[in-house]
């Protein structure tokens, strides 16, 4: 791609080409990271679910009441 000199005007095609080139570079990097981010998010969600399950199970045992029924 040739560079423009100061006396040549910048056209819409020049801008479009430059932006598409930039977007292609960024899109390639994002596609590489997508699967990694999805895996980390899924793993984090699983850890949180297990943690909440264990905390709920423990607190249920601590606060359980013993009910005694007597016949009068």
Secondary structure as UniProt FT lines:
FT   TURN            6..7
FT   HELIX           12..62
//
